[in-house]
Amino acid sequence: MTNETTPMAASASSAPLGGQPAPVNGGGISKETRRRVITASFIGNFVEWFDYAVYGYLATTIAAVFFPEQDKPTALLATFAVFAISFFVRPLGGFIWGRIGDRVGRRTALSLSILIMSAATFAIALIPGYSSIGIGAPILLLLVRVVQGFSAAGEYAGASAFLVEYAPANRRGLYAAVVPASTAAGLLLGSLLAALLSIMLPADQMQDWGWRLPFLLAAPMGLIGRYIRTKLEDTPAFLALAAEDETVKAPVSALFRDHWRALLLAVGAVLLNAVGFYVILSYMPTYLSTELGFGATESFLATTIALLTYIGFIFLTGMASDRYGRKRVLISASVLFILLTVPAFMLLDTGNFMVILLVQILLGAMLTLNDGTLPSFLAELFPTNVRYSGFAVSFNLSNAIFGGTAPFMATLLIGVTHSKLAPGWYLMAAAVISLIAVLCAKETSRQALRSH
């Protein structure tokens, strides 16, 4: 099987923007194989973000279990700090998973990462609370979250590279949009399950054992995902590279030596995703309930609306990036966030729930413009021999510094400035940096995937 990433397929680049669609690559790949590739790529990110949703939506319960001696604001900050610290190992994970993915293969890296991640998520359900083992409880929670952060570092990047390298040349944006769709679907199911448990169980039972139930589901879901992945061949692009013995022995070193400019642009481009995703889809329930005084039901409903909007628009965004180019869509996203984020947070503070629902729909739709385009943009930015490493390192560096810390920073900034608009200004600043990075990058959608 050959595709546009092989030396023989250099002619696969397509017409200019607005012209005819690019030729379809990978003609020998069956529809059934592509369906299995999509399923395998979907499930790993789904499991990862199912966990993050449960952790975020049950943050107040988890704070009471592991930090009961603190006052509520401090306990919540400690819970989000554990969430953030787990992201600090992501760059290390990006280096290691990138090396495995570029040296041994995408399939191997993805099969290992989902196994470690699901096992760590399952382990959270087994950690005793502070009342049982004291300080050992939050320490164990932190250690497990660190393992999760390490394993998750290979998921988003690996799944995106896997999909882009299997996709037809003129549909890479659409295929790669499966990855952010899977993250939102995981968040949605996690939030639904957390809300259902909160409704069905009394507060004491929820704090005692109810919060553990969602984490137990990670084991069977992870095993299913691993099974599907082991039944697939590696991507045609990687197999062609390996067959010619042109894989790089030290892909991370090659990345920093030969592709440092692309790496810097990628880190900057990811910033809006890193901050926006966590503020709008993870932190928002806490913001609506803690800062604006809404009940759990209203906060849950508003965020669910944003998630449904996100899932509904994400594939349209992927298609738009295939048609109009990655840069145009990413620039549109950044400009909209610069202009509308702070006004949107002002509207949230009106206290009108229907207005809040409309704002959530707007923010969710704006975020899809960025997130539905970013996976294909990043994968195309790097050649095949360092694609996994380039994506994993840039994505995880930006998320480690700004993404995982977003709920903590939002809570801290509100406390320091005494302004409920602080998360909006923070998000707007991220959009400015992403805009500059994307403006400096070249259009990638109409180019053949490079092997070197």
N, C-alpha and C positions, 0 to 999 in steps of 0.2 A: 504494500500500500504506500502510495506517495501522496504528498500534499505540497502546499506552497512553501513549506519550510525546508524542503530538500534542495540541494544545488540544482537539480534538474528542473525544478519548478519555479525558477526565477521569473518566468513570464507570467506568473499568477497575479501580479499586481494589476489593479483595475483602473477604470476610467477615472477622470477627475471628479471632484465633488459635483453633484448635480447631474453627472453623466449616467451611463449605463451601469448596472450592478457589476460587482467584481465576479470573475469566474468562480464557480463552486469548486473548492478543492476537495481532496480526499474522496474522489469518485468511487473508490473501491470499498468504502465504509458503508455497511448496511444501515438501514434505518433502525433495526433492532439493536445493533451495537451502540448507535448514538443514544437511543432511549436508555440503555443500561448505563452509559457514561453519565447522562443527565441525572439518573437516579442515584448513582454512586456519589456524584459530586454534591447532590442536594443533601443527602442524609447526614454527612459528617458535620456540615455547618449547622444543620437543623439541631442535632444533639447538643452542639456547643452552645448555641444561643437559647435553646430551651433551658439549659442550666443557668445562663446569665439572666434570663427573664425571671426565673423562679427566685434566684438570689436577690435580684433588684426589687421585685414586687413583694417579697417577704422580708425585706430589709429590716423593718421595725421588729418583726418577730425574731429574726436571727439576732438582732442586737440585744433583745431581752434574754435570749438563751445564752449567748456567749459573753456579753458585757453587762450583766445585771446590776453591778455595783456603781455604774456610771449614771449620771442624769441622762434623760432621753436624747437631747441634742448631741452630747458627747458620745453616747453609745452609738448613735446613728453615724456620726463622723468616723468612729472606729470601725464600724461595719463597712463603710465605703472606703476607708483606708485599706482594709484587707482586700477589697475588690481592686483597688488601684495597685497595690504592691504586687499582686499576681501578674500585672501587666509588665512589670519591670524586667521579668525574665523573658519576655517575648522577643526582644532583639537577639538574645542568646539562642532561643529556639529557632528564630529565623535563620541564623547562621548555620545551625546544625541541620535543620530540615531542608534548607536550601542546598546544602552540600549533598545530602542524601538524594534529594530530588534531581539534582543536576548530574550527579555521578552515578547513582545506582538506578534511579528511575522514579517517575512521578508516582506510579502505582505503589511501589514499596513504601515511599514516604507517607502516602495517604493511608495505607493499610495499618502502618504502625501508629500514626498519630491518633487515629480514631480509637484504637484499642486503649492507648494510655489515657486519652481524654475521658472516655466513658468509664473506665475503671476509677479514675480520680473523682469524677462526679458522683459515682455510686458510693464512694468512700465517705463523702460528706454526710450522707444519711446515717452513717454508723458512728460518727464522732459524739461522745458524751458531752453534755452541756456543762457550763461553768459550775452549776450546783453539785455535779458529780465529781469532777476532777480538778476544779479550780482553774488556775492559770494555764494548765495544760490544754484546756478546751480551745481557747482562741489561738494558741500556738499550733495545735493540730489543724485547725481550720486554715490558718495561714499557709502551712506546709502543703496541704492538699490544693489550695488555690494556686500556689506556685507551680505545682505539677500540672494543673490544668492550663495555666498560662503558657507553660513550656510546650505542651502538646498542641494547644490551639494555635500556636504560632505557625504551624505548617498547614493548617486546614484551608483558610481563605485563599492564600496564595496558591497552594497546590491544586485546589479544586478549580480555580480560575484558569491556571495554566493548562490543566487537563482539558477543560472545556474548549478553550481557545484553540488548542492544538488539534482537537478532534473536529471542530466546527467547519462548515463550509466557509470559504473566504469572505463571502458577502453577508454572513450572518454571525460573525464572531461576537458582535455586541449583544445580539439577542441570546445566544447560547450562554455567554458569560453572565448575563443578568440573572441566570438561575441561582448564582451564588448569593447575591444580596436578597433574592426572594426567599431562599432557604433560611437565611438569618432572621428575616421578619416573620416567617412562618413558625420558627422555633420560639421567637419572642411571643407570638400570638398564642400558641398552644400553652406555653409556660404561664402566661398571664391568665389565661382562661382557667387552667387547672388551679392556680394559686387562688383566684377569686372564688372558684367553686368550693375549695376546701375552707376558705374563710367564711363562706356562707353556711356550709353544712356543719362545721365543727365549732363548739364553744371555744372561747379564747384560751382557756386553760389547756384543753386538749390540743388545740393548734400549737401552742407553745411547747407542750410536752412531747408530742409525737407527730402531729399532723403535718408540720412543715417538712418532715423527712420524706414523706411519700413521693413527691415528684422526683427527688434525686435518685430514688430506687429504680426509676424507669430507664435511667441512662444505660444500665448494663445490657438489657435485651436490645435496645435500639442500636447501641454501639456494635454488638455482635452481628446484627443483621447488616449494618453498614460495612463492616469488615468483610463479611462473606461475599457481598456483592462486588466489592472492590477486588478481591483476590481472583474473581472469575473473569476479569477484564485483562486485555493486553495493554501494554503501555502505549503511549500516544505514538502515532506514525512519525511525528517530528522527532521525538526522542529516539525511537528505534532506528530511524535513518542516521541520526548522529552517531549512535552507538555502533551501528554496522560499519561506519567509516572510521571508527576509532577516533572520533573527534570530540569526545566529551572532555571537559576540562578537569584536570586532577585537583585543582584548588579553585573552585568557582568563586568563592567569596573574595579571594585575593585578586582574581581576574576582574571581578566586579568593581572593586575599589581602584584597581590600576587602569582599566581600559574603559570603564563605563561610569566614572564618578559623576559626570555631569547629569546623565540620565538618572542616577541615584538621587542626587540632590533635588532635581525637579520632581521626582516621584514622591519623596518625603514631603515636599511642600504641597503637592497636589492632593495627597491623602489627608491633609490637615482638616479640611472641611468635613470629610467623612468621619474622621476620628472624633471630632467634637460634636458634630451634628447628630450622628447616630445615637450616641450615648445620652446627649441632652434631650433630644426629642422623643426617642423611643424607649429609653431605659430609665432616665432620671425623672421624666415628666410626671409620673404618678406621685412620686414623693414631693415634687414641687407643688403640684396642685393641692395635695392634702396638707402638707406641712406649712407651706408659705401662703397659700391662698385660702386655706380653711375648708376645702371641699371634702365631702365624705368619700369613703373608700369606693363606693359604687360609682359615683360621678367621675372620680379620677380614673378608675378602671375603664369606664365607658369612653371617656375622651381619648385615652391612649389607644384603646382598641380601634376607634375610628381612624386614628393616625396610622396604625399598622395596616388596616384594611386598605386605606388609601395608598399606602406605600406598596403593598403587594399588587394592588390593582394597576398601578401606573408603571411599575418597575420594568415590565417587559416592553411596554410602549416606548420607554426611554431607551432601552437597548436597541430597539428597531430604529428609533430616531437617530441614534448615534451611528448606526450602519448607513443610514441614508444621507445624513447631513454632516457627519464627521464627529469625532470625539471632542475636539476642541470647542466647537460651537456649542455643544450641549453643556460641557463642563463650565465654560465661560458664562453661559446663561444662568446656571445654578449659582455660581459665586456672586454674580451681580444681583440676583434676586435676594440672596441672603444678606448682602450688604445693605440693600435698600429697605427690606421688609422685616428683618428679624426684630429689631427694637420696637417698631410699631406693633408687631404681632404680640410681643410680651406686654406691651401697654394694654392691648385689648384683653389679654388673659386676666389682667388685674381689674377689669371692670366688674367681675363677679357674675356676669350674665352667662349662663351655662350654654345657651345656644351659640353665643358669640365664640365661646371657648371651643365648641365643636368645630365651628367653621375655621378657626385659627389652626386647630389640629389638622384638619384636612389640607389647609394651605401649606403648613410646614411639612407634612408628610409628602405632598406632591412635589414641593421644592427639593426635598431631600432625594427623591428618586432621580431627579435630573443629574445629580452628582453620583449617587451610589449605583445607578443602573448603567452608567457609562464607565466608571472608574476601573472595574475589573478587566475589561478588554483593553482600555487605555494603558494600564500598567503592564499587562502581559505583552502587549505589542511594543512597548517602549524598550524592552530588552530582547536580545537574541536568544535562541533556543538553548545555547550552551550555558547561559547564566540566567535564564528566565525565572526559574523557581527561586534562585537566590536573590535576584534583583527585586522581585515582587515581595518575597517574604521579609527581606531586610528593611526595605523602605516602608512597607505597610506596618510592620511591627515596631519600628523605631517611632514612627509618628503616633501610633496607637498607644505605645508604652508611655510616651511623654505627655500626650494630650488626650488620648481617648479614654484610657482606664481611669485617669485622674479627673475626667470631666464632672462626674457627680460630686466628687469631693471638692473640686474647685468651685463648682456652682454653689454648693452649700457654704463653703468658706467665704466666697466673695460676697454673698448675701449678708453673712454675719459681719464682715469687715466694713462694707459700704452701707449697710442698712438699706439697700435698694433691691427691690424684687426684680429689677430690670438687669441686674448684673449678669445672669446667664445669657441674656440676649446680646449684650455688648461683647461678651467672651466669644460667642458664636460668630458674631459679625467680624471680629478680628481674625478668626480662623479663615473666614471666607476671603478676606483681603489677601492673606498670604497664599491661599490656594489659587486665587485669580492670577497673581503674579507668576506663580510656577507654571500654570497652564499656558499663559500668554508666551512664555519663553520656550515652550515645548513645540515640537513639530507635530503635524497631523499624522496619525498612525493608521487610521482605518482603511485607507486605500492602498496601503503598501503590503507587499508580501512579507510574511514572517521571516525574519533573518535567522540563519542558523548560527552565525558567528558574530 
